[in-house]
Amino acid sequence: MKKVGILGAGQLGCMLADSLFKFGAEVYFYDTHKNAPGAFRTPHFFCGEWNDKEQLTAFFSACDVVTYEFENVSVELLDSIVQNTRTPLYPSAKVLEVTQNRISEKNFLLENNLPVCQFTPIFNKIDLQNAFQSTFFPCILKTATGGYDGKGQWKLNSIDEAKSLMPQIISEEKFPLILEEFIPIYKEVSCVIARNKKGETAQFPVFENEHRNHILYQTLLPAEISKEVEAQVQKIAKEACHKLNVTGLLTTEFFISQKNKIYVNEFAPRPHNSAHITNIACSISQFDMFARILLDIPISNSVLHQNFYCMGNILGDIYIKQGHSKNLNLNSWNQNPDIIEIRLYGKERAVEKRKMGHFIAVHNSRNNAIAAAEKLRKDLDAPN
């Protein structure tokens, strides 16, 4: 029985664990929180800080292979532990080195002739002043590392807005930063490519995404894009996966501009929120695909089932409105027959904007699938 370690015991790790269990694997979790959702899925749970070399080394030594559900772990530390324990990490620390830093990510795209927006790296106050003087507005300023769901990002519409932000950036020492060209977006899409140790790949359909307040609001399948654009997106995503030498999953997020030009936004070398829709909509889910790679089981393309699918996130705001810290009233589900999956993540505490779960609607019409998702949101949000 293969022992698979997962760094992080949140929702992505738990859903991957479910797939690994189906194939008879043992799952080991490592997390900083003793009550993380994955702590209750397996007796093999390690609790420690992300910089605890001794505890992480013990964790790696207990496993046959290790992966991760998020990227913000020291590359140098992981690489050192892999070298000492000889336990493989998939995707590798070299992949993390590129994808956990937006400057490295953009340079990788530029060096490999993959479509990328104009950008300027910023390492200090002088770089920041020069960048604001030479850029065109609007533009997007981002921290180079960390940040998700819109955290560490500022849209700047004018030089005056940029100047007013500068004291905060300097006082809080947010360097390094990256200043990016603003892309007028027609569509946001993502594409997951699976790649095994032999370099064989499998792909998923392209997902159409809508964000609100920088958080993924809904994902739709099939995406409302042309076959030509879909093929081009998959080709770019596959090329990036090969160039990075990924073993595992690589999610590539794309912007399609109003002029129908394709840009790579960023990478995630792991399962992705948008691809939760594959649990129902596709022949192989992203988690089953990743489990196959970790367990050396053959992979094949994931095929979209018939019908239209809409996946939406359940945020902590709904829990708070209902006066609950952990439980959600799902009695309205029987009034929403087009909702075929609701999955709650078992997080200890509800926080505004925190992803607490997701749901998936299915219908033979795109508009009706979207309408079904909207109805469930309103019903969940209604007073008990």
MOBELWO-V56158 format. One record per helix or strand of 2 or more residues. SS is the DSSP state (H for helix, E for strand). FROM is the first residue (numbers start at 0). LEN is the number of residues. If there is no record, write none. Layout:
SS_FROM_LEN / SS_FROM_LEN
//
This chain:
E_2_5 / H_10_12 / E_25_6 / H_36_4 / E_44_3 / H_52_10 / E_64_4 / H_74_11 / E_87_2 / H_92_7 / H_101_10 / E_118_4 / H_124_10 / E_138_5 / E_152_4 / H_158_13 / E_176_5 / E_184_11 / E_200_3 / E_206_6 / E_214_7 / H_226_17 / E_247_10 / E_261_7 / H_272_9 / H_285_9 / E_307_8 / H_315_6 / H_330_5 / E_338_6 / E_354_9 / H_365_16
//
